Amino acid sequence: MGNSREVVVTGGGTGIGYAVAAAFAEAGERVTITGRREQVLTEAATLLGARPVVFDAADPAAVEAALSELPDRVDVLVNNAGGNTDFLDGDEEGLAGFAAAFERNLRSNVVSAALVTHALRERLAENARIVTIGSIAARTGAGSYGAAKAAVEAWNISVAQEFGPRGITANVVAPGLIGETEFFHGKLSDRRRERLIANTMTKRPGTPEDVTAVVTFLASPAAGHVTGQVVHVNGGAHLGK
C-alpha cells in the first residue's frame, strides 16, 4: 500500500481487536492499539509491530491524558473496546447493585466508543472510516449488555450524520458467537454453545477473521458510500433488516 494510513484500534490487545489490528498491520498500515492491561497490550503490540497506548476508553480523564500519545491524524478508528461486564463481576445486591452493574455495561460499550470518537473528532482525516463493534445481543437481548449494544447502533447513526459531510463513514459490525476470544471468560456452557451454533445457518461459531474481513472492507476506500449501517456477522443466527 503506497500511502499507509493511521489506524487506531481500541481494545486491540486480544480477540477481535487483536485480529483487526493484525489485518491492518499486515496490509502495511501504521497501527496503534489501546487497552487497559499494560502487559497484554505491550506483548500484543510487539507481535503486531503496533504502538501500544494504555488507557481505559470509558474514563474521560484517561482518554484526555492519552491524547498526546495518539496519532495527530486518524484515518481509521475501530471502536472495539467493551464486552459484557456482567461476566467479570458477581451479582450485587439491591437496586444500587443492579444500577451499578447496568451502568458498567453502558460505560464499557457505549460511553467508551462515544468518548474516543469525540476525543479524536478533529483528528479524523477527510474520508476517514469509523467502525464500531456491536453485537447480535442488540437484537436478541442480553440484559444491560444487549441494551448497551443497541445504544451503540443508535449512536452510530448520529456519528454517520455528523461526519458524513467530510466523507467520513461510520458503521457497526455486529458479531454473533465468535470462538477464540475471552468474551465469555470461561462462563459459556457446552449446552449453550451448542444451542448458539445450532441457531446459525452455517452450523459453526464465527472466527475473529470473519469479523475482521468485514471491518477491513468497511474501512477501505471501496466502502465510501456505506454509512450508518449495521452489518451482521453471525452465520444467519439473526437476519439483519
C-alpha positions, 0 to 999 in steps of 0.5 A: 500500500503506497500511502499507509494510513493511521489506524487506531484500534481500541481494545486491540490487545486480544480477540477481535481487536487483536485480529483487526489490528493484525489485518491492518498491520499486515496490509502495511498500515501504521497501527496503534492499539489501546487497552487497559492491561499494560502487559497484554497490550505491550506483548500484543503490540510487539507481535503486531509491530503496533504502538501500544497506548494504555488507557481505559476508553470509558474514563474521560480523564484517561482518554484526555491524558492519552491524547498526546500519545495518539496519532495527530491524524486518524484515518481509521478508528475501530471502536472495539473496546467493551464486552459484557461486564456482567461476566467479570463481576458477581451479582450485587445486591439491591437496586444500587447493585443492579444500577451499578452493574447496568451502568458498567455495561453502558460505560464499557460499550457505549460511553467508551466508543462515544468518548474516543470518537469525540476525543479524536473528532478533529483528528479524523482525516477527510474520508476517514472510516469509523467502525464500531463493534456491536453485537447480535445481543442488540437484537436478541437481548442480553440484559444491560449488555444487549441494551448497551449494544443497541445504544451503540447502533443508535449512536452510530447513526448520529456519528454517520450524520455528523461526519458524513459531510467530510466523507467520513463513514461510520458503521457497526459490525455486529458479531454473533458467537465468535470462538477464540476470544475471552468474551465469555471468560470461561462462563459459556456452557457446552449446552449453550454453545451448542444451542448458539451454533445450532441457531446459525445457518452455517452450523459453526461459531464465527472466527475473529477473521470473519469479523475482521474481513468485514471491518477491513472492507468497511474501512477501505476506500471501496466502502465510501458510500456505506454509512450508518449501517449495521452489518451482521456477522453471525452465520444467519443466527439473526437476519439483519433488516 
